[in-house]
Amino acid sequence: AVVSTQSTGKQQKTKEAFEANIQVFLAGRIAEEIFFGLHSATIGCSNDLEQARRYAENYVMYGLSNDYKLRFITQNRDLLSEDQKRILNEVVNKLIDNMENKVIGRRAS
């Protein structure tokens, strides 16, 4: 979902929209693994996986993550300390795993 704010008229992505985009980017790879088998998936989805990771990082850095909440002081990854980058990576990996499980769960339904 995209929300238009009344005061500025600018469109803002919601937490739900970020999650949906991440799931869409992951779905192609998951479909390949189902269709071709786990060990025969192709590199064709590499751009989608990069996009999923970028969306997941932004999700965390914009304060949408329940795990990381509002601990970020910058949206520029290069300005983060090594410890912040490590934590960001852990939270992003967890988010991607959760989104992947949601996609797989929808397939099984």
N, C-alpha and C positions, 0 to 999 in steps of 0.2 A: 504494500500500500504506500502511496505517496500522499503526503498531506501538504496542502497549500496554506501557508500562514496568512491570516487576514491582514496583519500589520505590514508585511513586506511583499506579499504576493509570491514569494519564493517558494518553490517546492522543496519539502524536506522528506527524506527517506525515513521510514519508521523502522523500528527494530524488526517487526514482522517482514518488511520488505527486504531488509538485509539478509535475514535468514532464508527467505524464499529464493533470493538470488544465489546464495551460496549453495543451496540444495540443487538448483537447476544446473549450476556449473559442475557439481559432483555427479549428477545423474548420468551424464554421458559416459564417464569412466566406469561407473557401476554397471551400466548397460553393456559396455564392452566386456567386462569381466563375466557377466552372466551369459552373453552370447558366445564369446570366444573362449571362455574359461579363464580362470585366475592367472595362469601362466602364459596366456596367449594374447592378452590385451595389447593394444597398439599404443604408439606415442601420439596418436591423432588427437587426443584430448589434452595434451600438455598445456595449451593456451587456456583451456577451461579450468584446469587445475591451478594455473597461475592466477587467474581471475578469482577463483574461489578463495585462494590464500589472501589476495589483496583485499577482497571484501571482508574477510574474516579479521584481518589486521585493522582495517578501518572501523569495523564493528566494535572491536575492543578499544581502540584509541579514541573513539567518539563517546566512550562511556556506556555502551549498551550491554556490555558483558556483566553478568551477575557475579562472576568470579573476580573481575578486575575493577569493576565499578568505575569510580571517577578518579583513579589514582594517576592518570596521565596529566602531565603539565605541558606537553607539546604534542602536536600531530606530525612532527617531523621526526621520523625514525632515526635519522642520523644524529640527533641531539640527545638520544637516550644513552644512559650508562649501560655498561655491559650487563649488569644485574637486571636492569629494566628490560633489556632486549631478551635476556634469557627467560624472564617471567612472561613477557609478551609472547614469545615463541611457545611456551608451555600452554598458555591460555588459548592461543590460536589453534594449536594442535588439538586441544580438548574440544574446542568449538567445532572444528572440522569433523572430528570423530562423532560428535553428537549429531551434527547435520547429516553425516553419512548414514548413521543409524536410523534417522528419521526417514531418509529416502528409501532405505532398505525395508523399513517397517511399512511404508506406503505400498511398496511393491508386493509385500506379503499379504496385504489386506485384500 
